[in-house]
Amino acid sequence: MMAQRKKSDLPSKICPVCDRPFSWRARWKNQWDEIVYCSKRCSGQRWRLKQADPEKRT
């Protein structure tokens, strides 16, 4: 049986829209490298990022 990790040991990223950190989730295990936004809301508001600061786009 595999040892469980603490939440603090999980990988995390910074959302480019809201600038908040978000942690790895089990449902993202196969696509963690492709995940950019912390939520559907931020994914839908990525156009705001382009308007606010064009250099900060991903």
ABEGO torsion letter per residue (X at the ends): XBBBBBAAABBBBBBAAAGBBBBBBAAAAAAAAABABABAAAAAAAAAAAAABAAABX
